[in-house]
Amino acid sequence: MAAEKKMTDVQIELMVSVLLRAGVLISAAVVFVGGTLFLLGHGSETINVSKFVGQPSIDRRIPEILEGALSGRARSIIQLGILLLILTPVARVVLSIIGFAAEKDSKYVVVTVIVLAVLLYSLIGGAVS
């Protein structure tokens, strides 16, 4: 019978580093595209700094951000890039849980699930407040 393959700590660290790097690069590229589109559409506008005008509230919910980004709205694309950047550490924790579970390291799985719960609670709690 073939020996069961287990993931090593080095393999998990490599996967996590690739995920973090890819998450940052993808989010930076999305923000860059959105910023470029925004400047192409609004770059020549003059700004009145004597009067504060708030930004539209349309891109405050994930469905609105996705819908706007898919329709090509520059501000939504920028928001999507920021959202991807925020979700990168969450994906890292999820990947760590998967890696620890593959290693059959139940203590680290429990600790990492607690970290994920705290992270999600803080993100959701901050969005609701």
Salt bridges, closest charged atoms under 4 A:
GLU4 OE2 - LYS104 NZ 3.33
GLU45 OE2 - HIS42 ND1 2.72
ASP59 OD1 - ARG73 NH2 3.03
GLU64 OE2 - ARG61 NH1 3.47
